[in-house]
């Protein structure tokens, strides 16, 4: 196997992998052996039919297709491992031609983890919180002047920001160049979910588009934007989890697993991959809660200090 690596724009990569003809033929022979073993032909016991007759019955194109699949599934992961590459998307694979008498060359394009550049997001969060506080104060003052507000009941509430607001600010304060293939993959997943939901409620896509007053292209564009935001948020949060050294111990993971209250669900969640997924959710929650506390806490503290100074004067 020979491998060439080409860096593409936006954190994408392209591998060109060449598998020698002798190896391709070995894979083809294995597929023929499998077919002989599993094919039943009249007049022959299973696994004893002549090879040529089996090839004729199964079809050479199917055997070639199975050979290609086996070659790809063997040599693509091998090329990644040898070159220490870590894709974050499924590969887009292309085969120029397949000839059983030639080397097999194929390309695999995939996304890699992009670099995340953050601006002063903590200042941006404080600015956002200050603006929100001032806006709410102004609205309350206007209501008070109109006699629409009971100051005893509603006048002294603290202003809060939620996780979604924090994420919105973080997205504005970050630069992440993501590969198109990754965004398309996520948009396809979201579109697939939509199609399933429509199927469940027995609504056709045409009827849905009519109800939304949009074309299929506009819906696709909306989902591409949604996919871009989803993925960008994942990379930004993951970057900040590392940056802020957000740690989760096994006890916290076990607590969340046991909180489900269902022993069968809890058992499934003990799978290492599930535990990793739970850890990631807990890390994100801890990060967002920390940023909310820092933002609201520091602003309230400043605000209280200002009030104390005014009172002293």
C-alpha positions as CSV (number, residue, x, y, z in Angstrom):
1,X,0.0,0.0,0.0
2,X,1.2,3.5,-0.9
3,X,-0.3,6.6,0.6
4,X,-0.2,10.3,-0.3
5,X,-1.6,13.0,2.0
6,X,-3.0,16.3,0.7
7,X,-4.1,19.1,3.0
8,X,-7.2,20.8,1.8
9,X,-8.7,24.1,2.9
10,X,-10.8,24.3,6.1
11,X,-9.2,21.5,8.1
12,X,-10.0,18.9,5.4
13,X,-7.6,16.2,4.1
14,X,-7.4,13.9,1.2
15,X,-5.7,10.5,1.2
16,X,-4.8,8.8,-2.0
17,X,-4.3,5.1,-1.4
18,X,-2.8,2.7,-3.9
19,X,-3.2,-1.1,-3.3
20,X,-1.0,-3.4,-5.3
21,X,-2.6,-5.6,-7.9
22,X,-1.4,-8.8,-6.3
23,X,-3.2,-7.8,-3.0
24,X,-6.4,-6.9,-4.9
25,X,-6.3,-10.3,-6.5
26,X,-5.9,-12.0,-3.2
27,X,-8.9,-10.2,-1.9
28,X,-10.9,-11.2,-5.0
29,X,-9.9,-14.8,-4.5
30,X,-11.2,-14.7,-0.9
31,X,-14.5,-13.4,-2.1
32,X,-14.8,-16.2,-4.7
33,X,-13.9,-18.8,-2.0
34,X,-16.7,-17.3,0.2
35,X,-19.1,-17.4,-2.6
36,X,-18.3,-21.1,-3.4
37,X,-18.7,-22.0,0.3
38,X,-22.1,-20.3,0.6
39,X,-23.7,-20.9,-2.9
40,X,-26.1,-23.7,-3.6
41,X,-26.3,-25.0,-7.1
42,X,-28.6,-27.7,-8.4
43,X,-26.8,-31.1,-8.5
44,X,-24.1,-30.0,-6.0
45,X,-23.8,-30.0,-2.3
46,X,-23.4,-26.6,-0.7
47,X,-19.7,-25.6,-1.0
48,X,-18.8,-28.2,-3.7
49,X,-20.0,-26.4,-6.9
50,X,-17.3,-25.7,-9.5
51,X,-15.8,-22.2,-9.1
52,X,-16.6,-21.0,-12.7
53,X,-20.3,-22.0,-12.3
54,X,-20.5,-20.1,-8.9
55,X,-18.9,-17.0,-10.5
56,X,-21.5,-17.1,-13.3
57,X,-24.4,-17.5,-10.8
58,X,-23.2,-14.8,-8.3
59,X,-22.1,-12.4,-11.0
60,X,-18.6,-11.0,-11.5
61,X,-19.8,-7.4,-10.8
62,X,-21.0,-8.4,-7.4
63,X,-17.8,-10.2,-6.6
64,X,-15.8,-7.1,-7.7
65,X,-18.1,-4.9,-5.6
66,X,-17.5,-7.1,-2.5
67,X,-13.7,-7.1,-3.2
68,X,-13.7,-3.3,-3.4
69,X,-15.6,-3.0,-0.1
70,X,-13.2,-5.4,1.7
71,X,-10.1,-3.5,0.3
72,X,-11.5,-0.1,1.4
73,X,-12.5,-1.4,4.9
74,X,-9.0,-2.9,5.3
75,X,-6.7,-0.2,3.9
76,X,-8.4,3.1,4.8
77,X,-8.2,2.5,8.6
78,X,-4.6,1.1,8.1
79,X,-3.6,4.3,6.2
80,X,-5.1,6.5,9.0
81,X,-3.2,4.5,11.7
82,X,0.1,4.6,9.8
83,X,-0.1,8.3,9.3
84,X,-1.5,9.1,12.7
85,X,-4.6,10.8,11.3
86,X,-7.8,11.4,13.3
87,X,-10.8,12.1,11.1
88,X,-13.9,13.8,12.7
89,X,-16.2,12.8,9.7
90,X,-16.9,9.8,7.6
91,X,-14.8,9.7,4.4
92,X,-16.0,10.7,1.0
93,X,-14.5,7.8,-1.1
94,X,-13.9,7.9,-4.8
95,X,-12.5,5.1,-7.1
96,X,-11.3,6.2,-10.5
97,X,-11.6,2.7,-12.1
98,X,-11.5,-0.9,-11.1
99,X,-9.6,-3.4,-13.2
100,X,-8.8,-6.8,-11.7
101,X,-5.5,-6.7,-13.6
102,X,-4.4,-3.3,-12.2
103,X,-3.5,-1.7,-8.9
104,X,-6.5,-0.2,-7.2
105,X,-6.3,3.5,-6.4
106,X,-8.9,5.3,-4.4
107,X,-9.1,8.7,-2.6
108,X,-10.7,9.4,0.8
109,X,-11.6,12.9,1.7
110,X,-12.4,13.7,5.4
111,X,-12.5,16.4,8.0
112,X,-10.0,16.8,10.8
113,X,-10.3,18.7,14.1
114,X,-10.1,22.4,13.3
115,X,-8.2,25.0,15.2
116,X,-10.3,27.1,17.5
117,X,-9.4,30.8,18.0
118,X,-11.2,32.6,20.8
119,X,-11.5,36.4,21.3
120,X,-12.1,37.9,24.8
121,X,-15.2,35.8,25.4
122,X,-15.3,36.5,29.1
123,X,-15.5,40.3,28.5
124,X,-18.1,39.7,25.8
125,X,-20.2,37.7,28.2
126,X,-20.0,40.5,30.8
127,X,-20.9,43.1,28.2
128,X,-23.9,41.0,27.1
129,X,-25.0,40.5,30.7
130,X,-24.7,44.3,31.3
131,X,-26.7,45.1,28.2
132,X,-29.4,42.6,29.2
133,X,-29.6,44.0,32.7
134,X,-29.9,47.6,31.5
135,X,-32.5,46.6,28.9
136,X,-34.6,44.8,31.6
137,X,-34.2,47.8,34.0
138,X,-35.4,50.2,31.3
139,X,-38.4,48.0,30.5
140,X,-39.3,47.7,34.2
141,X,-39.0,51.5,34.6
142,X,-41.3,52.1,31.7
143,X,-43.9,49.6,33.1
144,X,-43.5,51.3,36.6
145,X,-44.2,54.7,35.1
146,X,-47.3,53.3,33.4
147,X,-48.4,51.7,36.6
148,X,-48.1,48.2,35.1
149,X,-45.6,46.9,37.6
150,X,-45.8,46.0,41.3
151,X,-42.3,47.0,42.6
152,X,-42.6,44.8,45.7
153,X,-43.3,41.7,43.7
154,X,-41.2,42.1,40.5
155,X,-38.9,45.0,41.0
156,X,-35.9,43.4,42.7
157,X,-35.3,40.2,40.7
158,X,-31.7,39.3,39.7
159,X,-31.2,39.1,35.9
160,X,-30.1,35.7,34.7
161,X,-28.5,34.4,31.5
162,X,-29.0,30.8,30.3
163,X,-26.7,28.3,28.6
164,X,-28.1,29.0,25.1
165,X,-27.3,32.7,25.6
166,X,-23.7,31.9,26.7
167,X,-23.3,29.6,23.6
168,X,-24.6,32.3,21.3
169,X,-21.9,34.8,22.7
170,X,-19.2,32.1,22.5
171,X,-20.0,31.5,18.8
172,X,-19.7,35.2,18.0
173,X,-16.4,35.4,19.9
174,X,-14.8,32.4,18.1
175,X,-13.2,31.6,14.8
176,X,-13.4,28.0,13.6
177,X,-12.8,26.9,10.0
178,X,-14.7,23.7,9.6
179,X,-14.6,21.4,6.6
180,X,-17.7,21.5,4.3
181,X,-17.9,17.7,4.4
182,X,-18.5,17.8,8.1
183,X,-21.2,20.4,7.9
184,X,-22.9,18.5,5.0
185,X,-22.8,15.3,7.1
186,X,-24.5,16.9,10.1
187,X,-27.1,18.6,7.8
188,X,-27.8,15.2,6.3
189,X,-28.3,13.8,9.8
190,X,-30.7,16.6,10.7
191,X,-32.6,16.2,7.5
192,X,-32.8,12.5,8.1
193,X,-34.4,13.2,11.6
194,X,-36.9,15.6,9.9
195,X,-37.9,12.9,7.4
196,X,-38.4,10.4,10.2
197,X,-40.6,12.9,12.2
198,X,-42.7,13.6,9.1
199,X,-43.1,9.9,8.5
200,X,-44.2,9.4,12.1
201,X,-47.0,12.0,11.7
202,X,-47.7,10.8,8.2
203,X,-47.0,14.2,6.6
204,X,-45.4,14.3,3.1
205,X,-42.4,16.6,2.5
206,X,-44.4,18.6,-0.1
207,X,-47.1,19.3,2.5
208,X,-44.5,20.3,5.1
209,X,-42.8,22.7,2.6
210,X,-46.2,24.2,1.9
211,X,-46.9,24.7,5.6
212,X,-43.4,26.3,6.1
213,X,-43.8,28.4,2.9
214,X,-40.3,27.3,1.8
215,X,-38.7,25.4,-1.0
216,X,-36.6,22.3,-0.5
217,X,-33.5,24.3,-1.2
218,X,-34.4,26.9,1.5
219,X,-35.0,24.1,4.0
220,X,-31.6,22.6,3.1
221,X,-29.9,26.0,3.5
222,X,-31.6,26.4,7.0
223,X,-30.3,22.9,8.0
224,X,-26.8,23.7,6.7
225,X,-26.7,26.8,8.9
226,X,-28.1,24.9,11.9
227,X,-25.5,22.1,11.3
228,X,-22.7,24.8,11.1
229,X,-23.7,26.3,14.4
230,X,-24.1,22.9,16.1
231,X,-20.6,21.7,15.0
232,X,-19.0,25.0,15.8
233,X,-20.5,25.0,19.3
234,X,-19.2,21.4,19.8
235,X,-15.6,22.4,18.9
236,X,-15.7,25.7,20.9
237,X,-17.1,24.0,24.0
238,X,-14.6,21.2,23.7
239,X,-11.7,23.7,23.3
240,X,-12.9,25.6,26.4
241,X,-13.3,22.4,28.4
242,X,-9.5,21.8,27.8
243,X,-8.6,25.5,28.3
244,X,-10.5,25.8,31.6
245,X,-9.4,22.4,32.8
246,X,-12.9,21.2,33.4
247,X,-12.6,17.8,35.1
248,X,-15.3,15.2,35.9
249,X,-14.6,12.2,38.2
250,X,-16.1,8.7,38.0
251,X,-18.4,9.5,41.0
252,X,-20.2,12.3,39.1
253,X,-20.7,10.0,36.1
254,X,-22.1,7.2,38.4
255,X,-24.4,9.7,40.0
256,X,-25.9,10.6,36.7
257,X,-26.2,7.0,35.6
258,X,-28.0,6.1,38.9
259,X,-30.2,9.1,38.6
260,X,-32.0,7.5,35.7
261,X,-33.8,5.2,38.2
262,X,-34.1,2.4,35.6
263,X,-31.7,-0.5,36.3
264,X,-31.7,-1.6,32.6
265,X,-30.9,1.9,31.4
266,X,-28.3,2.3,34.1
267,X,-26.7,-1.0,32.9
268,X,-26.5,0.2,29.3
269,X,-25.0,3.5,30.4
270,X,-22.0,1.6,32.0
271,X,-20.7,0.8,28.5
272,X,-17.3,2.8,28.1
273,X,-18.6,4.7,25.1
274,X,-21.8,5.7,26.9
275,X,-19.7,6.8,29.9
276,X,-17.5,9.0,27.6
277,X,-20.7,10.5,26.2
278,X,-22.1,11.2,29.7
279,X,-18.7,12.7,30.8
280,X,-18.8,15.0,27.8
281,X,-22.3,16.2,28.7
282,X,-21.3,16.8,32.3
283,X,-18.2,18.7,31.3
284,X,-20.2,21.0,29.0
285,X,-22.8,21.6,31.8
286,X,-20.0,22.4,34.3
287,X,-18.3,24.8,31.9
288,X,-21.5,26.6,31.0
289,X,-22.5,26.9,34.7
290,X,-19.0,28.2,35.6
291,X,-19.2,30.9,32.9
292,X,-22.7,31.9,34.0
293,X,-21.6,32.2,37.6
294,X,-18.5,34.1,36.7
295,X,-20.5,36.5,34.4
296,X,-23.4,37.1,36.8
297,X,-21.3,37.0,40.0
298,X,-18.6,39.4,38.8
299,X,-21.2,41.9,37.4
300,X,-23.4,41.7,40.6
301,X,-20.3,42.2,42.7
302,X,-19.3,45.3,40.7
303,X,-22.8,46.6,40.8
304,X,-23.1,46.1,44.6
305,X,-19.7,47.8,45.1
306,X,-20.9,50.8,43.1
307,X,-24.0,51.0,45.2
308,X,-22.0,50.9,48.4
309,X,-19.7,53.7,47.2
310,X,-22.8,55.8,46.3
311,X,-24.3,55.2,49.8
312,X,-21.0,56.2,51.5
313,X,-20.9,59.4,49.5
